[in-house]
Amino acid sequence: MTTLSVPITGDQEKFIDDLVKSGKAANRAHAVRYAIQRLAEEEAITVVIMAEQELASGRGVKGDLKKLLKKV
């Protein structure tokens, strides 16, 4: 695992400490890793929603992926 040193604001530090105090995170490092994981999940959901919107608007492609790749 890599260690990363990042400056944070006082409000961010308080939020992290509150997560630890409430038991939602075991420690500060866990709180930050948890937040990054949640952001990654939100980004993945956003991509899926955007893809669904593209399909619904007719801008996406449908079909067998292998066949589609051969056409490209």
N, C-alpha and C positions, 0 to 999 in steps of 0.2 A: 504494500500500500504506500502511496506517495503522500507526503505531507505538503500542504499548500498554505502559505501565510497570506492572508487577505485582510486589508484594513476594512473595518466595519464601523457604522455609526453607533452612537450611544443607544439609539432606539432599537437597532438591530441586535445589539448585545443584550439589551433588556429582554427582547422577545426570546432570544435563545435561552437566556437564564430562566425565563418564565416557563419555557418548555421543559427544562430540566426540573425545576421546582414542582411542576404539576405532575411529573412522572411520565410525560409523553415522550421524553427522551432520557436515555440513561446518563448522558453527559453532553457537554457542549459539542464535541466532535460528532456524536450520534445525531444531535439536533441538526447540524449543518448537512450531514450526509442524507438525513431524512428529507430535508427541504429540497435538496438537489434531486433526489429520487422522485419526489412529488412533482417537481417542475418537469422532469423528463416524461413522467406519465401524462401530465397535462399537454405537453407538446405532441406526444403520440396521439392522444385523443383529438387534438386540433387537426392533425394531418388526416385522420380517418374522417372527421366531419367534413373537411374540405374536399376530400375525394368523393364522399357521398353527394355533396352539393354539385360537384362537377358532373357526376353521373346523372343526377336528377335534371340538370340543365342541358344534358346532351353533349357536353364538352368532353366527357371521358370516353374511354374505349372499353368495350366488353368483348369477351371471348376467351379462347384458350391462350394462355400466356406464351406457350411454346410457338404456336402458330403466329401470334402477333409479333414475337421477336424475329421470326424468319422474314417478316415483311419489312422490318426496319433496316 
